[in-house]
């Protein structure tokens, strides 16, 4: 990327952005930390835009912490911190692209001992996923490698169910109740928001669950379709 970072039009836009922080009666008021973050933002945005396809998928191999650290001459940990700060300050993307990007990464995931293990190279994407999982009552298991996301398959399934419309969620729950012949008192608490915990308590094999609801998962449920593919269901 050192060959030609920005074209002339981009350079003009960037200079105007920088100038707005210095030539409007505010010279010297911007801290070194904020200035470095702004410079990183301009660089990283260009890098992502260049390596994002028409469907919104980022080629993380070309935006890795290692490659950027070599390019900028700073540590990988500092790169990860800058990515997170860049997201907090500059990123206003609320189109749920993280779900599609997460689903794309699941293709390289593995499942063992009833757990799903996924490498998440982007620290911002990792935090988005972690926050969403915790909001629905699930949890991830912290690893020494901060890029590894590991969670029980039941909570992964719950994540997929909650990405459906309410009507489809109800159909999935109905299918589960019908197949596993739950008692009436258990039916009352079998809801999408606690489906992961319920499946764990009932010791139900997640593969058999997926087999029975595969046809109900909607085509637009990126996480659900990726989970089916991971377990070899419906393929």
C-alpha positions in Angstrom: 0.0 0.0 0.0 3.0 2.3 0.3 3.2 2.7 -3.5 0.2 5.0 -3.7 -1.9 5.4 -0.6 -4.4 8.0 -1.9 -5.3 9.7 -5.1 -5.3 13.5 -5.6 -9.0 13.9 -4.8 -8.6 11.9 -1.6 -5.6 13.9 -0.6 -7.5 17.2 -0.9 -10.4 15.8 1.2 -7.9 14.6 3.8 -6.1 17.9 4.0 -9.3 19.8 4.4 -10.2 17.4 7.3 -6.9 18.0 9.0 -7.0 21.8 8.3 -10.4 22.1 10.0 -8.7 21.1 13.3 -6.0 23.8 13.0 -7.0 26.7 10.8 -10.3 27.8 12.3 -9.0 29.6 15.4 -8.1 26.3 17.0 -4.4 25.8 16.2 -2.7 23.5 18.6 -5.8 22.6 20.5 -5.9 19.1 19.0 -3.9 16.6 21.2 -1.2 14.4 19.7 -3.3 11.3 20.6 -6.4 12.7 18.7 -4.3 13.7 15.8 -2.7 10.3 15.5 -6.2 8.7 15.7 -7.5 10.9 12.9 -4.5 10.0 10.7 -5.1 6.3 11.5 -8.8 6.6 10.7 -8.0 8.1 7.3 -5.5 5.4 6.5 -7.7 2.5 7.9 -10.8 3.6 6.2 -9.0 3.7 2.8 -7.6 0.2 3.6 -11.0 -1.3 4.4 -12.7 0.4 1.4 -10.0 -1.0 -0.9 -10.5 -4.5 0.5 -14.2 -4.7 0.8 -16.2 -6.5 -1.9 -19.6 -5.6 -3.3 -21.4 -7.6 -0.7 -19.7 -5.8 2.2 -17.3 -8.5 3.1 -13.8 -7.3 4.3 -10.7 -9.3 3.3 -9.2 -9.4 6.8 -6.0 -11.0 5.6 -5.2 -7.7 3.9 -6.2 -5.6 6.9 -4.5 -7.7 9.6 -2.9 -6.2 12.7 0.4 -7.7 11.6 0.4 -6.2 8.1 -0.7 -2.8 9.4 1.9 -2.8 12.2 4.6 -3.5 9.6 3.3 -0.7 7.4 3.1 1.9 10.2 6.0 0.7 12.3 4.1 0.2 15.6 3.0 -2.8 17.6 0.1 -5.1 16.8 -1.5 -4.3 20.2 -1.4 -0.6 19.5 -3.0 -1.3 16.1 -5.9 -3.2 17.9 -6.3 -0.4 20.3 -6.4 2.2 17.5 -9.0 0.1 15.6 -11.3 0.1 18.7 -10.9 3.8 19.3 -11.5 4.5 15.6 -14.7 2.6 15.8 -15.9 4.4 18.9 -15.1 7.9 17.6 -15.7 7.7 13.8 -17.8 4.7 13.0 -21.5 5.4 12.6 -22.3 2.2 10.7 -25.5 0.8 12.0 -26.5 -1.5 9.2 -25.6 -4.7 11.0 -22.9 -5.6 8.6 -21.1 -7.4 11.4 -23.6 -10.2 11.2 -22.7 -10.9 7.6 -19.0 -10.6 8.3 -19.3 -12.9 11.3 -21.2 -15.5 9.2 -18.4 -15.4 6.6 -15.8 -16.2 9.2 -17.9 -19.2 10.5 -17.0 -21.1 7.3 -13.5 -21.5 8.8 -14.8 -22.3 12.3 -14.7 -25.7 14.0 -16.8 -27.4 16.6 -15.6 -29.7 19.2 -16.8 -30.9 22.6 -20.1 -29.1 21.8 -18.4 -25.8 21.4 -18.0 -23.5 18.4 -14.6 -22.0 17.9 -14.1 -19.1 15.5 -11.1 -16.9 14.8 -12.2 -13.2 14.7 -9.3 -11.1 13.3 -11.0 -7.8 13.8 -11.2 -6.6 17.4 -14.2 -4.4 16.7 -16.1 -7.3 15.1 -15.2 -9.4 18.2 -16.6 -6.8 20.6 -19.8 -6.4 18.5 -20.4 -10.2 18.6 -19.5 -10.5 22.3 -21.8 -7.6 23.2 -24.7 -9.1 21.2 -24.2 -12.6 22.8 -24.2 -11.1 26.3 -27.3 -9.1 25.6 -29.2 -12.3 24.7 -28.1 -14.0 27.9 -25.2 -16.1 26.5 -21.5 -15.8 27.1 -18.2 -16.5 25.4 -15.2 -18.2 27.0 -12.2 -15.9 27.2 -9.1 -17.3 25.6 -5.4 -16.3 25.9 -5.6 -15.5 22.2 -7.9 -12.4 22.1 -8.9 -13.2 18.5 -10.5 -16.5 19.4 -14.2 -16.6 20.1 -15.4 -19.8 21.8 -18.9 -20.5 23.0 -21.3 -23.3 23.6 -23.2 -24.5 20.5 -26.5 -24.0 22.2 -25.9 -20.3 22.6 -24.7 -20.1 19.1 -28.0 -21.7 18.0 -29.8 -19.1 20.1 -27.9 -16.4 18.3 -29.1 -17.8 15.0 -32.7 -18.0 16.2 -32.8 -14.4 17.4 -31.7 -13.3 14.0 -35.1 -14.4 12.6 -38.3 -12.5 12.5 -40.7 -13.2 15.4 -43.0 -15.4 13.3 -40.1 -17.6 12.3 -38.8 -17.8 15.8 -42.2 -19.1 16.9 -42.1 -21.7 14.2 -38.7 -22.9 15.3 -39.8 -23.2 18.9 -43.0 -25.0 17.8 -40.9 -27.5 15.8 -38.6 -28.1 18.8 -41.5 -28.7 21.2 -43.2 -31.0 18.8 -40.0 -33.1 18.1 -38.8 -33.4 21.7 -42.2 -33.8 23.2 -41.7 -31.5 26.1 -44.0 -31.4 29.1 -46.6 -28.6 29.3 -44.8 -26.9 32.2 -41.6 -26.8 30.2 -43.3 -25.4 27.2 -44.3 -22.3 29.2 -40.6 -21.2 29.6 -39.3 -22.4 26.1 -38.7 -19.0 24.5 -36.2 -17.6 22.0 -34.5 -15.5 24.6 -33.7 -18.5 26.8 -33.5 -21.3 24.2 -29.7 -21.8 24.7 -30.0 -22.4 28.4 -33.1 -24.6 27.9 -31.3 -26.9 25.4 -28.4 -27.2 27.8 -30.7 -28.2 30.7 -32.5 -30.8 28.5 -29.1 -32.2 27.3 -30.4 -32.1 23.7 -27.8 -32.8 20.9 -27.4 -29.6 18.9 -26.9 -31.5 15.6 -30.4 -33.2 16.0 -31.9 -29.7 16.7 -30.4 -28.3 13.5 -31.7 -31.3 11.5 -35.2 -30.7 12.6 -35.3 -26.9 12.0 -33.1 -26.7 8.9 -36.0 -26.0 6.6 -37.3 -23.2 8.8 -34.1 -21.1 8.9 -34.7 -18.3 6.5 -32.2 -17.7 3.6 -31.4 -14.2 4.9 -30.3 -15.4 8.3 -26.6 -15.3 7.7 -25.6 -16.7 11.0 -28.2 -19.4 10.9 -27.2 -20.6 7.5 -23.5 -20.5 8.4 -24.3 -22.6 11.5 -26.2 -25.2 9.4 -23.2 -25.4 7.1 -20.7 -25.8 9.9 -22.6 -28.8 11.2 -23.1 -30.2 7.7 -26.9 -29.9 7.8 -28.9 -29.3 4.7 -25.8 -29.4 2.5 
